[in-house]
Amino acid sequence: MTRYVIVGAGAVGACLAVELGDRGHEVLLIARGATLEHLAAQPLSYHTHAGAREVRLPVAAIGDELNLRLGDILVLAVKTQDVAGAAAELAWRDVSDRRGGVLGPAAELVPIVTVQNGLDAERAAARWFDTVIGAVFMISAQYARVGEVRVGGYPAIGAAIAGVAAGDPGTGAQALKTFVADLRAANFGIEPVADVRAYKAAKILHSVRNGVEVLAGDRPVKQAVGDALTAEARRVLAAAGIEHRETGDLILDPDQESFSAGSGVQRDRQSTWQSFARGAGGHEADYLNGEIALLARLHGVDAPLNTRLQQLLGRAARRGGGLEQPGLELLVEQLPGD
Ligand SMILES: NC(=O)c1ccc[n+]([C@@H]2O[C@H](COP(=O)([O-])OP(=O)(O)OC[C@H]3O[C@@H](n4cnc5c(N)ncnc54)[C@H](OP(=O)(O)O)[C@@H]3O)[C@@H](O)[C@H]2O)c1
């Protein structure tokens, strides 16, 4: 069975490690900081529709002497801002055969899967890795407290779309087949596609709204701002000539979209909310709203809402993070008139 080396022991990474581990895969989870300290000493508290349980997970630090093997699949489950650093750190590690003989570097011999929202991760990983599998995850996974991960999907744990994003199509197709089969066996609804970038572009239309959850304000106002952020992102992708699927195409099966309140996952608390709630130093808005701002600048169009939200979140993070941040009215000012 394929061994999975999963970098990032947060919401997605820990969920994949537990679910693949349950199906008999060897997994190695690469963590850092407080998460590494916690998981090295204690089990993960893992909550799903099936209830809560404690799971011991093998963990290491990225700088440790990792023994990568031919046949491993690397999964980058860090946020986009950490993708390039993790890929660079792992690229030139030796990969060995069963007897320990060194065959060559990871960048050449091990496929890497990028699960990030946004459009940057596949390009970043392909700077080092020959074979990059892009994956779009629709999963309600929360990592708001160190040592505790909650996943809300029911009856499937989550849904995903995956495709070869870079590299030799033959090698990529083999890795994609393995990854899809292993995730299906682990209770994910997952479909392989030829144009994964168009699905990543569909997902960013949704993800640009996430940061609004961090701001103080009424839900209907946030909803209106979210709709306008998505509309603006759609215009910018068109100006940049980036094709996208519709967000409805991301739903693979209505059943897999159902949500179990029993997991303790609450809606409106997505990845950026979780970063601010944990007081984590980094958040992903620079690669979500910031991706739209970047594309707008490169293609000579405006993106005032996404640019302003990126700025609000960036400045809030500099002040130490936390929830109920001020500034929603600055976004309302930018809403297009009737
Ligand atoms: N959560 C969801 O439901 C969901 C759904 C779909 C897609 N996604 C996407 O999946 C990606 C991961 O999201 P997430 O919510 O799982 O993030 P997360 O909970 O913040 O987990 C990422 C983890 O990676 C760790 N990390 C970063 N660089 C590392 C390194 N070099 N070595 C070891 N650990 C490292 C982080 O540590 P620190 O805490 O120290 O930063 C953090 O614990 C994001 O791009 C997100 O947009 C998430």
PDBQT file of the ligand as one rigid body, heavy atoms in Angstrom, charges set to zero:
ROOT
HETATM    1  N1  LIG A 401      -9.920  23.478   6.162  1.00  0.00    +0.000 N 
HETATM    2  C1  LIG A 401     -10.683  23.145   5.140  1.00  0.00    +0.000 C 
HETATM    3  O1  LIG A 401     -11.816  22.700   5.333  1.00  0.00    +0.000 OA
HETATM    4  C2  LIG A 401     -10.175  23.275   3.715  1.00  0.00    +0.000 A 
HETATM    5  C3  LIG A 401     -11.022  22.897   2.669  1.00  0.00    +0.000 A 
HETATM    6  C4  LIG A 401     -10.560  22.967   1.362  1.00  0.00    +0.000 A 
HETATM    7  C5  LIG A 401      -9.285  23.432   1.103  1.00  0.00    +0.000 A 
HETATM    8  N2  LIG A 401      -8.485  23.824   2.121  1.00  0.00    +0.000 N 
HETATM    9  C6  LIG A 401      -7.132  24.299   1.791  1.00  0.00    +0.000 C 
HETATM   10  O2  LIG A 401      -6.195  23.361   2.280  1.00  0.00    +0.000 OA
HETATM   11  C7  LIG A 401      -4.979  24.023   2.654  1.00  0.00    +0.000 C 
HETATM   12  C8  LIG A 401      -4.664  23.662   4.099  1.00  0.00    +0.000 C 
HETATM   13  O3  LIG A 401      -5.701  24.229   4.891  1.00  0.00    +0.000 OA
HETATM   14  P1  LIG A 401      -5.952  23.836   6.395  1.00  0.00    +0.000 P 
HETATM   15  O4  LIG A 401      -7.261  24.434   6.756  1.00  0.00    +0.000 OA
HETATM   16  O5  LIG A 401      -5.714  22.389   6.600  1.00  0.00    +0.000 OA
HETATM   17  O6  LIG A 401      -4.765  24.680   7.087  1.00  0.00    +0.000 OA
HETATM   18  P2  LIG A 401      -4.260  24.590   8.605  1.00  0.00    +0.000 P 
HETATM   19  O7  LIG A 401      -5.322  23.992   9.470  1.00  0.00    +0.000 OA
HETATM   20  O8  LIG A 401      -3.715  25.924   8.947  1.00  0.00    +0.000 OA
HETATM   21  O9  LIG A 401      -3.080  23.529   8.524  1.00  0.00    +0.000 OA
HETATM   22  C9  LIG A 401      -1.866  23.791   7.903  1.00  0.00    +0.000 C 
HETATM   23  C10 LIG A 401      -0.791  23.304   8.862  1.00  0.00    +0.000 C 
HETATM   24  O10 LIG A 401       0.445  23.240   8.160  1.00  0.00    +0.000 OA
HETATM   25  C11 LIG A 401       1.450  23.631   9.078  1.00  0.00    +0.000 C 
HETATM   26  N3  LIG A 401       2.671  23.946   8.351  1.00  0.00    +0.000 N 
HETATM   27  C12 LIG A 401       2.923  24.979   7.518  1.00  0.00    +0.000 A 
HETATM   28  N4  LIG A 401       4.187  24.883   7.044  1.00  0.00    +0.000 NA
HETATM   29  C13 LIG A 401       4.745  23.791   7.613  1.00  0.00    +0.000 A 
HETATM   30  C14 LIG A 401       6.024  23.190   7.543  1.00  0.00    +0.000 A 
HETATM   31  N5  LIG A 401       6.992  23.693   6.789  1.00  0.00    +0.000 N 
HETATM   32  N6  LIG A 401       6.250  22.076   8.260  1.00  0.00    +0.000 NA
HETATM   33  C15 LIG A 401       5.286  21.545   9.035  1.00  0.00    +0.000 A 
HETATM   34  N7  LIG A 401       4.039  22.062   9.149  1.00  0.00    +0.000 NA
HETATM   35  C16 LIG A 401       3.778  23.177   8.438  1.00  0.00    +0.000 A 
HETATM   36  C17 LIG A 401       0.813  24.796   9.790  1.00  0.00    +0.000 C 
HETATM   37  O11 LIG A 401       1.508  25.147  10.958  1.00  0.00    +0.000 OA
HETATM   38  P3  LIG A 401       1.206  26.555  11.695  1.00  0.00    +0.000 P 
HETATM   39  O12 LIG A 401      -0.089  26.351  12.440  1.00  0.00    +0.000 OA
HETATM   40  O13 LIG A 401       2.403  26.700  12.565  1.00  0.00    +0.000 OA
HETATM   41  O14 LIG A 401       1.099  27.602  10.630  1.00  0.00    +0.000 OA
HETATM   42  C18 LIG A 401      -0.572  24.223  10.064  1.00  0.00    +0.000 C 
HETATM   43  O15 LIG A 401      -0.578  23.455  11.234  1.00  0.00    +0.000 OA
HETATM   44  C19 LIG A 401      -5.244  25.522   2.465  1.00  0.00    +0.000 C 
HETATM   45  O16 LIG A 401      -4.728  25.930   1.241  1.00  0.00    +0.000 OA
HETATM   46  C20 LIG A 401      -6.762  25.625   2.444  1.00  0.00    +0.000 C 
HETATM   47  O17 LIG A 401      -7.209  26.712   1.666  1.00  0.00    +0.000 OA
HETATM   48  C21 LIG A 401      -8.894  23.757   3.435  1.00  0.00    +0.000 A 
ENDROOT
TORSDOF 0
